[in-house]
Amino acid sequence: MTEETGRVGEGVAVSVVVDCGGTSSRIALIVDGEERARIDGEASLSGYLEPSRIGTVLRKLLEPVEERYRGLGLVGSDVAVVIAAAGFVDSLRAEYRAAAESVVADAFGGAVSTLTFVNDAVALFLGHDADGVIVAGTGSNVLMRTAAGGVVQRGGHDWVAADEGAGFWIGLDGIRRVKRDADDDQCSALVDAFCRTYDVDAAGIIGRFRELAVAGPQMKAQIARFAVGVCDAAAAGDDAALGIVDRQIAELVGTVERAIGAATRPGRVVLSGGMMRNALYGDTFRRRMAAAVGEIDWLLVDDGMGAVAAMAAHGPGWPAALGGFRPLVVGA
């Protein structure tokens, strides 16, 4: 970078790292190991994105960081893009490949050398070189390393079949309890929390239930919003909220136990997601896990950006033992 212009010279290593969770995304532009731009956005390659929209959302994610790339005078510099996406799973590998191939030729003026997709939980696993990963945010996922270097997954198949202990289920269980209290004209901590979360008064509660039920692709995220209110009520001592949180934590602990039973006893496990960062939830989960399987070396991370950046620095080669969890690399 020259002092006169603040622009970056030729021959630099440029990478774009993206962390797409269930409700939002974070993007960073890294030049020669230094983060030069950070962008937060609502567009995300989430688990409830229609496959036909993958290419459209991918373009929307890359457009603002491409503007920063041009503004820094990087035009012509090769770009390695690594995207951790909650919606990237092995069954959609063909759809993600097609979307990547449709974007790579034009993005960054055709300077994309490789575009890598990896599931967000797998990114934490690989980027932090961990023995396991437990995600509890809008949804949930559990990965554990096998002795042969493979991966065992339990959960992670969205709310219809899984998402044990996730914000979605805590929010939905809380909403159902609010419905009972509203039917009985009972003022409760959960009713108050619901009204604060969704900005309604008592008269608007039933109408908001209906809106949540038909919220389309945003339904899961909108329901999961209430998880914070449920946890706050639980932390304040509300018995109904405590029961909801305890039941969901027990579901996740059981899921982790099954994963460990099918893999190896983990040494270091990454914890991620909004629920894990909640003091009540996170502390209770770790205490329950210690009682169930013994002490584990936990690494609590705020997001997946560090892991995705580490993957970008690693390069596009990943072991075949990962099987269906192996990142998809286009352009290599």
Secondary structure by P-SEA (a helix, b strand, c coil): ccccccccccbbbbbbbbbbccccbbbbbbccccccbbbbbcccccccccccaaaaaaaaaaaaaaaaaaaacccccbbbbbbbcccccccaaaaaaaaaaacccccccccccbbbbbcaaaaaaaaacccbbbbbcccbbbbbbccccbbbbcccccccccccccaaaaaaaaaaaaaaaaaaccccaaaaaaaaaacccccaaaaaaaaaaacccaaaaaaacaaaaaaaaaaaccaaaaaaaaaaaaaaaaaaaaaaaacccccbbbbbccccccaaaaaaaaaaaaacccccbbbbbccaaaaaaaaaaacccccccccccccccccc
